[in-house]
């Protein structure tokens, strides 16, 4: 993942390519949101979980492996 931020024009182009045309006044907001999400993902990827086991999920009193 690149540290270069997405511009409003690039966000509009990407949305259009995905079949989601945006009104011009939303380009900057979408770019800012995408940049924030990328920053959060970058931070999460830097975390070292080491030997931390995955959390379990309980449903109706039964432990499951977390799969749906």
WOBEL-V528696 format. One record per backbone hydrogen bond with DSSP energy under -0.5 kcal/mol. NH is the residue of the N-H (numbers start at 0). CO is the residue of the C=O. Records with the same first field share a line. If there is no record, write none. Layout:
# WOBEL-V528696
NH = CO / CO
This chain:
# WOBEL-V528696
10 = 6
11 = 7
12 = 8
13 = 9
14 = 10
15 = 11
16 = 12
17 = 13
18 = 15
19 = 14
25 = 22
26 = 23
29 = 25
30 = 26
31 = 27
32 = 28
33 = 29
34 = 30
35 = 31
36 = 32
37 = 33
38 = 34
39 = 35
40 = 36
41 = 37
42 = 38
43 = 39
44 = 40
45 = 41 / 42
46 = 42 / 43
48 = 46
51 = 48
56 = 63
58 = 61
61 = 58
63 = 56
